[in-house]
Amino acid sequence: MITAIVFVKAAVDQIPQVAEAIAALDGVTEVYSVTGQIDLIAMVRVRHHEDVAAVVADRVNKVPGVRETETHIAFRAYSRHDLESAFSLGLD
């Protein structure tokens, strides 16, 4: 699994809508609203490197209100992402 961390600068008056639109994209597992120089952080998890380009360049960058992105590819994980909760149906 390839993990990419995408920093997103968005139009200030559209941050919630941009976050929701990005979160709905295939390959995006989480979107966080953050403080600092960027507005959102999107976690992208895909099977192949080529899929990162498809998600970020072809989808995230085309969401209305996205002004700029910066993508970082993770090459080693030091903690485990709880995939069960990420793909949970919400049933107990």
C-alpha positions as CSV (number, residue, x, y, z in Angstrom):
1,M,0.0,0.0,0.0
2,I,1.3,3.4,-1.0
3,T,0.6,6.3,1.4
4,A,0.7,9.9,0.3
5,I,0.2,12.9,2.5
6,V,-1.3,15.8,0.6
7,F,-1.1,19.4,1.9
8,V,-4.0,21.4,0.5
9,K,-4.4,25.2,0.3
10,A,-8.0,26.0,-0.3
11,A,-10.2,29.1,-0.8
12,V,-10.8,30.3,2.8
13,D,-14.6,30.6,2.3
14,Q,-14.8,27.1,0.9
15,I,-12.7,25.0,3.3
16,P,-15.5,22.8,4.6
17,Q,-16.9,22.1,1.1
18,V,-13.4,21.4,-0.2
19,A,-12.7,19.0,2.7
20,E,-15.9,17.1,2.1
21,A,-15.4,16.9,-1.6
22,I,-11.8,15.6,-1.2
23,A,-12.9,13.1,1.5
24,A,-15.5,11.7,-0.9
25,L,-12.8,10.8,-3.5
26,D,-11.7,7.2,-4.1
27,G,-8.3,6.7,-2.6
28,V,-8.7,9.4,0.0
29,T,-9.0,7.8,3.5
30,E,-9.0,10.9,5.7
31,V,-9.0,14.7,5.5
32,Y,-8.0,16.9,8.4
33,S,-8.5,20.7,8.8
34,V,-5.3,22.1,10.3
35,T,-3.7,25.3,11.4
36,G,-0.6,26.8,9.9
37,Q,0.4,27.5,6.3
38,I,-2.0,24.9,4.8
39,D,-5.7,24.4,5.3
40,L,-6.2,20.7,4.9
41,I,-4.2,17.5,5.0
42,A,-5.5,14.6,3.0
43,M,-4.3,11.0,3.4
44,V,-4.2,9.1,0.2
45,R,-3.8,5.3,0.3
46,V,-3.5,3.4,-3.0
47,R,-2.0,0.2,-4.3
48,H,0.3,1.6,-7.0
49,H,2.4,4.7,-7.4
50,E,0.6,5.5,-10.6
51,D,-2.6,5.7,-8.6
52,V,-1.2,8.6,-6.5
53,A,-1.1,10.7,-9.7
54,A,-4.7,9.6,-10.6
55,V,-6.0,10.6,-7.2
56,V,-4.0,13.8,-6.6
57,A,-3.5,15.3,-10.1
58,D,-6.6,14.1,-11.7
59,R,-9.1,14.4,-8.8
60,V,-7.9,16.4,-5.8
61,N,-6.4,19.3,-7.8
62,K,-9.7,19.6,-9.8
63,V,-11.9,20.0,-6.7
64,P,-13.4,23.5,-6.9
65,G,-11.8,25.7,-4.2
66,V,-8.4,23.9,-4.2
67,R,-5.7,26.5,-4.8
68,E,-2.5,24.5,-4.3
69,T,-1.3,21.0,-3.3
70,E,1.9,19.6,-2.1
71,T,2.3,15.8,-2.0
72,H,4.6,13.8,0.2
73,I,5.1,10.0,-0.4
74,A,5.6,8.0,2.8
75,F,8.4,5.4,2.4
76,R,8.4,3.9,5.9
77,A,5.8,3.7,8.6
78,Y,6.6,3.7,12.3
79,S,3.1,3.3,13.5
80,R,0.1,1.3,12.3
81,H,-2.9,2.8,10.7
82,D,-6.0,1.2,11.9
83,L,-7.4,0.0,8.6
84,E,-10.3,-1.8,10.3
85,S,-11.7,1.5,11.6
86,A,-11.0,3.2,8.3
87,F,-13.1,0.7,6.4
88,S,-15.7,0.0,9.2
89,L,-19.3,-0.1,8.3
90,G,-20.1,1.5,11.7
91,L,-21.9,-1.7,12.9
92,D,-21.1,-3.0,16.4
